[in-house]
Amino acid sequence: MLDSTLGFFSSALAIREQQLSLVSANIANRDTPNYKARDLEFNDVLTKLLKSDENNKNTIMGDIKFRGEITPKLDGNTVNDALETSKFSEYTTDYQMALEMLTTTRDSRLAAIRGK
């Protein structure tokens, strides 16, 4: 149980980290011609990681998708500044929450092991 609980939060944290990285790249490339905004679907990737018993960045990287709902600008770029800023804020909050849950779970398990 200890490994599965920590593994769950560790996987969630790894996915959130990758989402932040992708959104940061999208924002950095907002003026790059023909750049296509990319993202991950958290639930799909988490399900895949939990089924595979892996916490592997290669597994996560294989699930990166282009955002299809964005109409490209005249230069072919699909980065929407408002959407990316919103996603960055959302993913930052989600990352902080996953980190807090992982830390809290770890600390409570260590306290139980130490008999506190």
C-alpha distances in whole Angstrom, upper triangle without the diagonal:
4,5,5,6,9,10,11,13,14,15,17,18,20,21,23,24,26,27,29,30,32,33,35,36,38,39,41,42,44,47,47,49,47,43,41,38,34,31,28,26,23,21,23,21,18,18,19,17,14,16,17,13,16,16,20,23,25,23,23,27,28,27,30,32,36,36,39,40,42,46,47,49,53,51,48,46,43,42,42,42,41,38,37,37,35,33,32,32,29,27,28,27,23,23,23,21,18,19,19,15,14,16,15,12,12,15,13,11,14,16,13,13,17,18,19
4,6,5,6,8,10,11,12,14,16,17,18,20,21,22,24,26,27,29,30,32,33,35,36,38,39,41,42,46,45,48,46,42,40,37,34,30,27,26,23,22,23,22,18,19,20,17,15,17,18,14,16,15,19,22,24,23,23,26,28,27,29,32,36,36,39,40,42,45,46,49,52,50,48,45,42,41,41,41,40,37,36,36,34,32,31,31,28,26,26,25,22,21,21,19,16,16,16,14,11,13,13,9,9,12,11,8,10,13,11,11,15,16,17
4,6,5,6,8,10,10,12,14,15,16,18,20,20,22,24,25,26,28,30,31,32,34,36,37,38,40,44,43,45,43,40,37,35,31,28,25,24,21,20,21,19,16,17,17,14,12,14,14,11,12,12,16,19,21,19,20,23,24,24,27,30,33,34,37,38,40,43,44,46,50,48,45,42,40,39,39,39,39,36,34,35,33,30,30,30,28,25,25,25,22,20,21,19,16,16,17,14,12,14,14,11,10,14,13,11,13,16,15,14,17,19,20
4,6,5,6,9,10,10,12,14,15,16,18,20,21,22,24,26,27,29,30,31,33,35,36,37,39,42,42,44,42,38,36,33,29,26,23,22,18,17,18,16,13,13,15,12,9,12,12,9,11,12,15,18,20,18,18,22,23,22,25,28,31,32,34,35,37,41,42,44,48,46,43,41,38,37,37,38,37,34,32,33,31,28,28,28,26,23,24,23,20,19,20,18,15,16,17,14,12,14,15,11,12,15,15,12,15,18,17,17,20,21,22
4,5,5,7,9,10,11,13,14,16,17,19,20,21,23,25,26,27,29,31,32,33,35,37,38,41,41,43,41,38,35,33,29,26,22,21,18,17,19,17,13,14,16,13,11,14,15,12,14,13,17,19,22,20,19,23,24,23,25,28,31,31,34,35,37,40,41,44,47,46,43,40,38,36,36,36,35,32,31,31,29,27,26,26,23,21,22,21,17,17,17,15,12,13,13,10,9,11,11,8,9,12,12,10,13,15,15,15,18,19,20
4,5,5,6,8,10,10,12,14,15,16,18,20,21,22,24,26,27,29,30,32,33,35,36,40,39,42,40,36,34,31,28,25,22,21,17,17,19,17,14,15,17,13,12,15,15,12,12,11,15,17,20,18,18,21,23,22,24,27,30,31,34,35,36,40,40,43,46,44,42,39,36,35,35,35,34,31,30,30,29,26,25,25,23,20,20,19,17,15,16,14,11,11,12,9,6,9,10,7,7,11,11,10,12,15,15,15,18,19,20
4,6,5,6,8,10,10,12,14,15,16,18,20,21,23,24,26,27,29,30,31,33,35,38,37,39,38,34,32,29,26,22,19,19,15,15,16,14,11,12,13,10,8,12,12,8,9,8,11,14,16,15,15,18,20,19,21,24,28,28,31,32,34,38,38,41,44,42,40,37,34,33,34,34,33,30,29,29,28,25,24,25,22,20,20,20,17,15,17,15,12,12,14,12,9,12,13,11,11,14,15,13,15,18,18,18,21,23,23
4,5,5,6,9,10,11,12,14,16,17,19,20,21,23,24,26,27,29,30,32,33,37,36,38,36,33,30,27,24,21,17,16,13,12,14,12,8,10,12,9,7,11,12,10,10,9,13,15,17,15,14,18,19,18,20,23,26,26,29,30,32,35,36,39,42,41,38,35,33,31,32,32,31,28,26,27,25,22,22,22,20,17,18,18,14,13,15,13,10,11,13,10,9,12,13,11,12,15,16,15,17,20,19,20,23,24,24
4,5,5,6,9,10,10,12,14,15,16,18,20,21,22,24,26,27,28,30,31,35,35,37,36,32,30,27,23,20,17,16,13,13,15,13,10,12,14,11,11,14,15,13,12,10,14,15,18,16,15,18,20,19,20,23,26,26,29,30,31,35,36,38,41,40,37,34,32,30,30,30,29,26,25,25,23,20,20,20,17,15,15,15,11,10,11,10,6,8,9,7,5,9,10,9,10,13,14,14,16,18,19,19,22,23,23
4,5,5,6,9,10,11,12,14,15,17,19,20,21,23,24,26,27,29,30,34,33,36,34,31,29,26,22,19,17,17,13,14,16,13,10,13,14,11,11,14,14,12,10,8,11,12,15,14,13,16,18,18,19,22,25,26,29,30,31,35,35,37,40,39,36,33,31,29,30,30,29,27,25,25,24,21,20,20,19,15,16,16,13,11,12,12,8,8,11,9,7,10,12,11,11,14,16,15,16,19,20,20,22,24,24
4,5,5,6,9,10,11,12,14,15,17,19,20,21,23,25,26,27,29,32,31,34,32,28,26,23,20,17,14,13,10,11,12,9,7,10,10,7,8,11,11,10,8,6,8,10,13,11,10,13,15,14,16,19,22,23,26,27,28,32,32,35,38,36,34,31,29,27,28,28,28,25,23,24,23,19,19,20,18,15,16,16,13,11,14,13,9,11,13,12,10,13,15,14,14,18,19,18,20,23,23,23,26,28,28
4,5,5,6,9,10,11,12,14,15,17,18,20,21,23,24,26,27,31,30,32,31,27,25,22,18,15,12,12,8,9,11,9,7,10,11,9,10,13,14,13,12,9,12,12,15,13,11,14,16,14,15,18,21,21,24,25,26,30,31,33,36,35,32,29,27,25,25,25,25,22,20,21,20,16,16,17,14,11,13,13,9,8,11,10,6,9,11,10,9,13,14,13,15,18,19,19,21,23,24,24,27,28,28
4,5,5,6,9,10,11,12,14,15,16,18,20,21,22,24,26,29,29,32,30,27,25,22,18,15,13,14,10,13,14,12,10,14,14,12,13,16,16,15,13,10,12,11,15,14,12,14,17,16,16,19,21,22,25,26,27,30,31,33,36,34,32,29,27,25,25,25,24,22,20,20,19,16,15,15,14,10,11,11,9,6,9,9,6,6,10,10,8,11,13,13,14,16,18,18,20,22,23,24,26,28,27
4,5,5,6,9,10,11,12,14,15,17,19,20,21,23,25,28,27,30,28,24,23,20,17,14,12,13,10,13,14,10,10,13,13,10,12,15,15,14,11,8,8,8,11,11,8,11,14,13,13,17,19,20,24,25,26,29,29,31,35,33,30,27,25,23,25,24,25,22,19,20,20,17,15,17,15,12,13,14,11,9,12,12,9,10,13,13,11,14,17,16,16,19,21,21,22,25,26,26,28,30,30
4,5,5,6,9,10,11,12,14,15,16,18,20,21,23,26,25,27,26,22,20,17,14,11,8,9,7,10,10,7,7,11,11,10,12,15,14,14,12,9,10,8,11,10,7,9,12,10,11,14,16,17,20,22,22,26,26,29,32,30,28,25,22,21,22,22,22,19,17,18,18,14,14,15,13,10,12,13,10,9,12,13,10,12,15,14,13,16,19,18,19,22,23,23,25,27,28,29,31,33,32
4,5,5,6,9,10,11,12,14,15,17,18,20,21,25,25,27,26,22,20,17,14,11,9,10,8,11,13,10,10,14,15,13,15,18,18,18,16,13,13,12,15,14,10,12,15,13,13,15,17,17,20,21,22,25,26,28,31,30,27,24,22,19,20,20,20,17,15,15,15,11,10,12,10,6,8,9,7,5,9,10,8,10,13,13,13,15,17,18,19,21,23,23,25,27,28,29,31,33,32
4,5,5,6,9,10,11,12,14,16,17,18,20,24,23,26,25,21,20,17,14,12,11,13,11,14,15,13,13,16,16,14,17,20,19,19,16,12,12,10,13,14,10,12,15,14,13,16,18,18,22,23,23,26,26,28,31,29,27,24,22,20,21,20,20,18,15,16,16,13,11,13,12,8,9,11,10,7,10,12,10,10,14,15,14,16,18,19,19,21,24,24,25,27,29,29,31,33,32
4,5,5,6,9,10,11,12,14,15,16,18,22,21,23,22,18,17,14,11,9,8,11,10,13,14,11,12,16,15,14,16,19,18,18,15,12,11,8,11,11,8,8,11,11,9,12,14,15,19,20,21,24,24,25,28,27,24,21,19,17,19,19,20,17,14,16,16,13,11,14,13,10,11,14,12,10,13,15,13,14,17,18,17,19,22,22,22,25,27,27,28,31,32,32,34,36,35
4,5,5,6,9,10,11,12,14,15,17,20,20,22,21,17,15,12,9,6,6,9,8,12,13,11,12,16,16,15,18,20,20,20,18,15,14,12,14,14,10,10,13,11,9,11,12,13,16,17,18,21,21,23,26,25,22,19,17,15,16,16,16,14,11,13,13,9,8,11,10,7,9,12,10,9,13,14,13,14,17,18,18,20,22,23,23,26,28,28,30,32,33,34,36,38,37
4,5,5,6,9,10,11,12,14,15,19,19,22,21,17,16,13,11,9,10,12,12,15,17,15,15,19,19,18,20,23,23,23,20,17,17,14,16,17,13,13,16,15,12,14,15,15,19,19,19,22,22,23,26,25,23,19,17,15,16,15,15,13,10,11,11,8,6,9,9,6,7,10,10,8,11,14,13,14,17,18,18,20,22,23,23,26,28,28,29,32,33,34,35,37,36
4,6,5,6,9,10,10,12,14,17,17,20,19,15,15,12,10,9,10,14,14,17,18,15,17,20,20,18,21,24,23,23,20,17,16,12,14,15,12,11,15,14,11,14,14,15,19,20,19,22,21,23,25,23,22,18,17,14,16,16,17,15,12,13,14,11,9,12,13,10,10,14,13,11,14,17,16,16,19,21,20,22,24,25,25,27,30,30,31,33,35,35,37,39,38
4,5,5,6,9,10,11,12,16,15,17,16,12,11,8,6,6,8,12,13,16,16,14,17,20,19,18,22,24,23,24,21,18,17,13,14,15,12,10,13,12,9,10,10,11,15,17,16,19,18,19,22,20,18,15,14,11,13,14,15,13,10,12,13,10,9,13,13,10,12,15,15,13,17,19,18,19,22,23,22,24,27,27,28,30,32,33,34,36,38,38,40,42,41
4,5,5,6,9,10,10,14,14,17,16,13,11,8,7,7,10,13,13,17,18,16,18,21,21,21,24,26,26,26,24,21,20,16,18,18,15,14,16,15,11,12,12,11,15,15,14,17,17,18,21,20,18,14,12,10,11,10,12,10,6,8,10,7,6,10,11,9,10,14,13,13,16,18,18,19,21,23,23,25,27,28,29,31,33,33,35,37,38,39,41,43,41
4,5,5,6,9,10,13,14,17,17,13,13,10,10,10,13,16,17,20,21,19,21,24,24,23,26,28,28,28,25,22,21,17,19,20,17,15,18,17,14,15,14,14,18,19,17,20,19,19,22,20,19,15,14,11,12,11,13,12,8,9,12,10,7,11,13,11,11,15,15,14,16,19,19,19,22,24,24,25,27,29,29,31,33,34,35,37,39,39,41,43,41
4,5,5,6,9,11,11,14,14,10,10,8,9,10,13,16,18,21,21,19,22,25,24,23,26,29,28,28,25,22,21,17,18,19,16,14,17,16,13,14,13,13,17,18,16,18,17,17,20,18,16,13,12,10,12,12,15,13,10,12,14,12,11,14,16,14,14,18,18,17,20,22,22,22,25,26,26,28,30,31,31,33,36,36,37,39,41,42,43,45,44
4,5,5,6,10,10,12,12,8,8,5,7,9,12,16,17,21,21,20,22,25,24,24,27,29,29,30,27,24,23,19,20,21,17,15,18,16,13,12,11,11,14,15,13,15,13,14,17,15,14,10,9,6,9,9,12,10,7,10,12,11,10,14,15,14,15,18,18,18,21,23,23,23,26,28,28,29,32,33,33,35,37,38,39,41,43,44,45,47,46
4,5,5,9,10,13,14,11,11,9,11,12,15,18,19,23,23,22,24,27,27,27,30,32,32,32,29,27,25,22,23,24,20,19,21,20,16,16,14,14,17,17,14,16,15,15,17,16,15,11,11,7,9,7,10,10,7,8,11,10,9,12,14,14,14,18,18,18,20,23,23,24,26,28,28,29,32,33,34,35,38,39,40,42,43,44,46,48,46
4,6,8,9,12,13,10,12,11,12,14,17,21,22,26,26,24,26,29,29,28,31,33,33,33,30,27,25,22,23,24,21,19,22,21,17,18,16,16,19,20,17,19,16,16,18,16,16,12,13,10,12,10,13,14,10,11,15,14,12,15,18,16,17,20,21,20,22,25,25,25,28,30,30,31,33,35,35,37,39,40,40,43,45,45,46,49,47
4,5,5,8,10,7,9,9,11,14,17,21,22,26,26,24,27,30,29,29,32,34,33,34,31,28,26,22,23,24,21,19,21,20,16,16,14,14,17,18,15,16,13,13,15,12,12,9,10,8,11,10,14,14,11,13,16,15,14,18,19,18,19,23,23,22,25,27,27,28,30,32,32,33,36,37,37,39,42,42,43,45,47,48,49,51,50
4,6,8,10,8,9,9,12,14,18,21,23,26,26,25,28,31,30,30,33,35,35,36,33,30,29,25,26,26,23,21,23,22,18,17,14,14,16,16,13,14,11,10,13,11,11,7,8,5,8,7,11,12,9,11,14,14,14,17,19,18,19,22,23,23,25,28,28,29,31,33,33,35,37,38,39,41,43,44,45,47,49,49,51,53,51
4,6,9,8,11,11,15,18,21,24,26,30,30,29,31,34,33,34,37,38,38,39,36,33,31,28,28,29,26,24,25,25,21,20,17,16,18,19,15,15,12,10,11,9,10,7,10,8,10,10,14,15,13,15,18,18,18,21,23,22,23,26,27,27,29,31,32,32,35,37,37,38,41,42,42,44,46,47,48,50,52,53,54,56,55
4,6,6,9,11,14,17,21,24,26,29,29,28,31,33,32,32,36,37,36,37,34,32,30,26,26,27,25,22,23,23,19,18,15,16,18,19,15,15,12,11,12,8,9,7,10,9,12,13,17,17,15,17,20,19,19,22,24,23,24,27,28,27,30,32,32,33,35,37,37,38,41,42,42,44,47,47,48,50,52,52,54,56,55
4,6,9,11,15,18,22,25,28,31,30,29,32,34,33,34,37,38,37,39,36,34,31,28,27,29,26,23,24,24,20,18,15,16,17,18,15,14,10,9,9,5,6,5,9,10,13,15,18,18,17,19,22,21,22,25,26,25,27,30,30,30,33,35,34,35,38,40,39,41,44,45,45,47,49,50,51,53,55,55,57,59,58
4,6,10,13,16,20,22,25,28,27,26,30,32,30,31,35,35,35,37,34,32,30,26,25,26,24,21,21,21,17,15,12,13,14,15,13,12,8,9,9,6,4,4,8,10,13,15,18,18,17,20,22,21,21,25,26,25,27,30,29,29,32,34,33,35,38,39,38,40,43,43,44,46,48,49,50,52,54,54,56,58,57
4,7,9,13,17,19,22,25,24,23,27,29,27,28,31,33,32,33,31,29,26,23,22,23,21,18,19,18,15,13,10,11,13,15,12,12,9,10,12,9,7,5,6,8,11,13,16,15,14,17,19,18,18,21,22,21,23,26,26,25,28,30,30,31,34,35,35,37,39,40,40,43,45,45,46,49,50,50,52,54,53
4,6,10,13,16,19,22,21,20,24,25,24,25,29,30,29,31,28,27,24,21,21,21,18,16,16,15,12,10,6,7,9,11,9,10,8,11,13,11,8,6,5,7,10,13,15,14,12,16,17,16,17,20,20,19,22,24,24,24,27,28,28,29,32,33,33,35,37,38,38,41,43,43,44,47,48,48,50,52,52
4,7,11,13,16,19,18,18,21,23,22,23,26,28,27,29,27,24,23,19,19,20,17,15,16,14,10,9,6,6,9,10,9,11,10,12,15,13,11,8,6,5,8,11,13,10,9,13,14,12,13,16,16,15,18,21,20,20,23,25,24,26,29,29,29,32,34,34,35,38,39,40,41,44,45,45,47,49,48
4,7,10,13,16,15,14,17,20,19,19,23,24,24,25,23,21,19,16,16,16,13,11,12,10,7,5,4,6,9,11,11,14,13,15,18,17,14,11,9,9,11,13,15,12,10,14,14,11,13,16,15,14,17,19,18,18,21,23,22,23,26,27,27,29,31,31,32,35,36,37,38,41,42,42,44,46,45
4,7,9,12,12,11,14,16,16,17,20,21,21,22,20,18,17,14,15,14,11,10,11,9,6,6,6,7,10,12,12,16,16,18,22,20,17,15,12,11,13,14,15,12,10,13,13,10,11,14,13,11,14,16,15,15,18,19,18,20,23,23,23,26,28,28,29,32,33,33,35,37,38,39,41,43,42
4,6,9,8,7,10,12,12,13,16,17,17,19,17,15,15,12,13,12,8,9,10,6,5,6,9,9,12,14,15,19,19,22,25,24,21,18,16,15,16,18,18,14,13,16,15,11,13,15,13,11,14,16,13,14,18,18,16,18,21,21,21,24,26,25,27,29,31,31,33,35,36,36,39,40,40
4,6,6,6,9,10,11,12,14,16,17,18,17,16,16,15,15,13,10,11,12,8,8,8,11,10,13,14,16,19,21,24,27,26,23,21,18,17,18,19,19,15,15,17,16,12,14,16,13,12,15,16,13,14,18,17,16,19,21,20,21,24,25,25,26,29,30,30,32,34,35,36,38,40,39
4,6,5,6,9,10,11,12,14,15,16,15,14,15,14,15,13,10,12,13,10,10,12,14,14,16,17,19,23,24,27,30,29,26,24,21,20,20,21,20,17,16,18,16,12,14,15,12,10,13,14,10,12,15,14,12,15,18,17,17,20,21,21,22,25,26,26,28,31,31,32,34,36,35
4,6,5,6,9,10,11,12,14,15,15,15,16,16,17,14,12,14,14,11,13,14,16,16,18,19,21,25,26,29,33,32,29,27,23,23,23,24,23,19,19,21,19,15,17,18,15,13,17,16,13,14,17,16,14,17,19,17,18,21,22,21,23,26,26,26,29,31,31,32,34,36,35
4,6,5,6,9,10,11,12,14,14,14,15,15,15,11,10,12,11,8,11,12,15,15,17,18,21,24,25,29,32,31,28,26,23,22,23,25,24,21,20,22,21,17,19,21,18,16,19,19,16,17,20,19,17,20,22,20,20,24,25,23,25,28,29,28,31,33,33,34,37,38,38
4,5,5,6,9,10,11,12,11,11,11,11,11,8,6,9,9,7,9,11,15,16,18,20,22,25,26,29,32,31,28,26,23,22,23,25,25,21,20,22,21,17,18,20,17,15,18,18,15,15,18,18,15,18,20,19,18,22,23,22,23,26,27,26,29,31,31,32,34,36,36
4,5,5,6,8,10,10,10,10,11,12,13,10,9,12,13,10,13,15,18,19,21,22,24,28,29,32,35,34,31,29,26,25,26,27,26,23,22,23,22,18,19,20,17,15,17,17,14,14,17,15,13,15,18,16,15,19,20,18,20,23,23,23,25,28,28,28,31,32,32
4,6,5,6,9,10,11,12,13,14,15,11,11,14,14,12,15,16,20,20,22,23,26,29,31,34,37,36,33,31,28,27,28,29,29,25,24,26,24,21,22,23,20,18,21,21,17,17,20,19,16,19,21,18,18,22,22,20,22,25,25,24,27,29,29,29,33,34,34
4,6,5,6,9,9,10,11,12,12,8,9,12,11,9,13,15,19,20,22,24,26,29,30,33,36,35,32,30,27,27,28,30,30,26,25,27,26,22,23,25,22,19,22,23,19,19,22,21,18,20,23,20,19,23,24,22,23,27,27,26,28,31,31,31,34,35,36
4,5,5,6,6,6,8,10,11,7,8,11,11,11,14,17,20,22,24,26,28,31,32,35,38,36,33,31,28,28,29,30,30,27,25,27,26,22,23,24,22,19,21,21,18,17,20,19,16,17,20,18,16,20,22,19,20,24,24,23,25,28,28,28,31,32,33
4,5,5,7,8,11,13,14,11,12,15,15,14,17,20,23,24,26,28,30,34,35,38,41,39,36,34,31,31,32,33,32,29,27,29,27,24,25,26,23,20,22,22,18,18,20,19,15,18,20,17,16,19,20,18,19,22,22,21,23,26,25,25,29,30,31
4,6,8,11,12,15,15,11,13,16,15,15,18,20,24,25,27,29,31,34,35,39,42,40,37,35,32,32,33,35,34,31,30,32,30,26,27,29,26,23,25,25,22,21,24,23,19,21,24,21,19,23,24,21,22,26,26,24,26,29,28,28,31,33,34
4,5,9,10,13,12,9,11,14,13,14,17,20,24,25,27,29,32,35,36,39,41,40,36,35,32,32,34,35,35,31,30,32,31,27,28,29,27,24,26,26,23,22,25,24,20,22,24,22,20,23,25,22,22,26,26,24,27,30,29,28,32,33,34
4,7,9,13,13,11,13,16,16,16,19,22,26,28,30,32,34,37,38,40,43,42,39,36,34,34,35,36,36,32,31,32,31,28,28,29,27,24,25,26,22,21,23,22,18,20,22,19,17,20,22,19,19,23,23,21,23,26,25,24,28,30,31
4,5,9,10,8,10,13,13,14,17,20,24,26,28,30,32,35,35,38,41,39,36,34,32,31,33,34,34,31,29,30,30,26,26,27,25,22,23,24,21,19,22,21,17,18,21,19,17,20,22,19,19,23,24,22,23,27,26,25,28,31,31
4,7,9,8,8,11,13,13,16,19,23,24,27,29,30,34,34,36,39,37,34,32,30,29,30,31,31,28,26,27,27,23,23,24,22,19,20,21,18,16,18,18,15,15,18,17,14,17,20,18,17,21,22,20,22,25,25,25,27,30,30
4,5,5,7,9,10,12,14,17,21,23,26,28,29,32,32,34,37,35,32,30,28,27,29,30,31,28,25,27,27,23,23,25,23,19,21,22,19,17,20,21,17,17,21,20,17,20,23,21,20,24,26,24,25,28,29,28,31,33,34
4,5,5,6,9,10,11,15,18,20,23,26,26,29,29,31,34,32,29,26,25,24,26,27,28,25,22,24,24,21,20,22,21,17,19,21,18,16,19,20,17,17,21,20,18,21,24,22,22,25,27,26,27,30,31,30,33,35,35
4,5,5,6,9,10,14,17,20,23,25,26,29,28,31,33,31,28,26,25,24,27,28,29,26,24,26,26,23,22,25,24,20,22,24,21,19,23,23,20,21,24,24,22,24,27,26,25,29,30,29,30,34,34,33,36,38,39
4,6,5,7,10,13,17,19,22,24,26,29,28,31,34,32,29,27,25,25,27,28,29,26,24,26,26,22,22,24,23,19,21,23,20,19,22,22,19,20,24,22,21,24,26,24,24,28,29,28,29,33,33,32,35,37,38
4,5,6,7,11,14,16,19,21,23,26,26,28,31,29,26,24,22,21,23,24,25,22,20,22,22,18,18,21,19,16,18,20,17,15,19,19,16,18,21,20,19,22,24,23,23,27,28,27,29,32,32,32,35,37,37
4,5,6,9,12,15,18,21,21,24,24,26,29,26,24,21,20,20,22,23,25,21,19,22,22,18,18,21,20,17,19,21,19,17,21,22,19,20,24,24,22,25,27,27,27,30,32,31,32,35,36,35,38,40,40
4,6,9,12,15,17,20,21,24,24,27,29,27,24,22,21,21,23,25,26,23,21,24,24,20,21,24,22,19,22,24,21,20,24,24,22,23,27,26,24,27,30,29,29,32,34,33,34,37,38,37,40,42,42
4,6,10,12,14,17,19,22,22,25,28,26,23,21,19,19,21,23,24,20,19,22,21,18,19,21,19,17,20,22,19,18,22,22,20,22,25,24,23,26,29,27,28,31,33,32,34,37,37,37,40,42,42
4,7,10,12,15,16,19,19,21,24,23,19,17,15,15,18,19,21,17,16,19,19,15,16,19,18,15,18,20,18,18,21,22,20,22,25,25,24,27,29,29,29,32,34,33,35,38,39,39,41,43,43
4,6,9,12,13,16,16,19,21,20,17,15,13,13,16,18,19,16,15,18,18,15,17,20,18,16,20,22,19,20,23,24,22,24,27,27,27,30,32,31,32,35,37,36,38,41,41,42,44,46,46
4,6,9,10,12,12,15,18,17,13,12,9,10,13,16,17,14,13,17,17,14,16,19,18,17,20,22,21,21,25,26,24,26,29,29,29,32,34,34,35,38,39,39,41,43,44,45,47,49,48
4,6,6,10,10,14,17,16,13,11,8,9,10,13,14,11,11,15,15,12,15,18,17,16,19,21,20,21,24,25,24,26,29,29,29,32,34,34,35,38,39,39,41,44,44,45,47,49,48
4,6,8,10,13,16,16,13,12,9,11,12,15,16,13,14,18,17,15,18,21,19,19,23,24,23,24,27,28,27,30,32,32,33,35,37,37,38,41,42,42,44,47,47,48,51,52,51
4,7,9,13,16,17,14,13,9,11,10,14,14,11,13,16,15,14,18,20,18,19,22,23,22,24,27,27,27,30,32,32,33,36,37,37,39,41,42,43,45,47,48,49,51,52,51
4,6,9,12,13,11,9,6,8,7,11,12,10,11,15,15,14,17,19,18,19,22,24,23,25,27,28,28,31,33,33,34,37,38,38,40,42,44,44,46,48,49,50,52,54,53
4,7,9,11,9,9,6,9,9,13,14,12,14,17,17,17,20,22,22,23,25,27,27,28,31,32,32,34,36,37,38,40,42,42,44,46,47,48,50,52,53,54,56,57,56
4,7,7,5,5,4,8,9,12,14,13,14,17,18,18,20,23,23,23,26,28,28,29,32,33,33,35,37,38,38,41,43,43,44,47,48,49,50,53,54,55,57,58,57
4,5,5,5,6,8,9,12,14,14,15,17,19,19,21,23,24,25,27,29,29,30,33,34,35,36,39,40,40,42,44,45,46,48,50,51,52,54,56,57,58,60,59
4,5,7,10,12,13,15,18,18,19,21,23,23,24,27,28,28,30,33,33,34,36,38,38,40,42,43,44,46,48,48,50,52,53,54,56,58,59,60,62,63,62
4,6,9,11,13,15,18,18,18,21,23,23,23,26,28,27,29,32,32,32,35,37,37,38,41,42,42,44,46,47,48,50,52,53,54,56,58,58,60,62,61
4,6,9,12,15,17,17,17,20,21,21,22,25,26,25,28,30,30,31,33,35,35,36,39,40,40,42,44,45,46,48,50,50,52,54,55,56,58,60,59
4,6,9,11,14,14,13,16,18,17,18,22,22,22,24,27,27,27,30,32,31,33,36,37,37,39,41,42,43,45,47,47,49,51,52,53,55,57,55
4,6,10,12,11,11,14,15,15,16,19,19,19,22,24,24,25,28,29,29,30,33,34,34,37,39,39,40,42,44,45,46,48,50,51,52,54,53
4,6,9,8,7,10,12,12,13,16,17,17,19,21,21,22,25,26,26,28,30,31,32,34,36,37,38,40,42,43,44,46,47,48,50,52,50
4,6,5,6,9,10,10,12,14,15,16,18,20,21,22,24,26,26,28,30,31,32,34,36,37,38,40,41,43,44,46,47,49,50,52,50
4,6,5,6,9,10,10,12,14,15,16,18,20,21,22,24,25,27,28,30,31,33,34,36,37,39,40,42,43,45,46,48,49,51,49
4,6,5,6,9,10,11,12,14,15,17,18,20,21,23,24,26,27,29,30,32,33,35,36,38,39,41,42,43,45,47,48,49,47
4,5,5,6,8,10,10,12,14,15,16,18,20,21,22,24,26,27,28,30,31,32,34,36,37,38,40,42,43,44,46,47,46
4,5,5,6,9,10,10,12,14,15,16,18,20,20,22,24,25,26,28,30,31,32,34,36,37,38,40,41,43,44,46,44
4,5,5,6,9,10,11,13,14,15,17,19,20,21,23,24,26,27,29,30,32,33,35,36,37,39,41,42,43,45,43
4,5,5,6,9,10,11,12,14,16,17,18,20,21,23,24,26,27,29,30,32,33,35,36,37,39,41,42,43,41
4,5,5,6,8,10,10,12,14,15,16,18,20,21,22,24,25,26,28,30,31,32,34,36,37,38,40,41,40
4,5,5,6,9,10,10,12,14,15,16,18,20,21,22,24,25,27,28,30,31,33,34,36,37,39,40,38
4,6,5,6,9,10,11,12,14,15,17,18,20,21,23,24,26,27,29,30,32,33,35,36,37,39,37
4,5,5,6,9,10,11,12,14,15,17,18,20,21,23,24,26,27,29,30,31,33,35,36,37,35
4,5,5,6,8,10,10,12,14,15,16,18,20,21,22,24,25,27,28,30,31,33,34,36,34
4,5,5,6,9,10,11,12,14,15,16,18,20,21,22,24,26,27,28,30,32,33,34,32
4,5,5,6,9,10,11,12,14,15,16,18,20,21,22,24,26,27,28,30,31,33,31
4,5,5,6,9,10,11,12,14,15,16,18,20,21,22,24,26,27,28,30,31,30
4,5,5,6,9,10,11,12,14,15,16,18,20,21,22,24,26,27,28,30,29
4,6,5,6,9,10,10,12,14,15,16,18,20,21,22,24,26,27,28,26
4,5,5,6,9,10,10,12,14,15,16,18,20,21,22,24,26,27,25
4,5,5,6,9,10,11,12,14,15,16,18,20,21,22,24,26,24
4,5,5,6,8,10,11,12,14,15,16,18,20,21,22,24,23
4,5,5,6,8,10,10,12,14,15,16,18,20,21,22,20
4,5,5,6,8,10,10,12,14,15,16,18,20,21,19
4,6,5,6,9,10,11,12,14,15,16,18,20,19
4,5,5,6,9,10,10,12,14,15,16,18,17
4,5,5,6,9,10,10,12,14,15,16,15
4,5,5,6,9,10,11,12,14,15,14
4,6,5,6,9,10,11,12,14,14
4,5,5,6,9,10,10,12,11
4,5,5,6,9,10,10,9
4,5,5,6,9,10,10
4,5,5,6,8,9
4,5,5,6,5
4,5,5,6
4,5,8
4,6
4
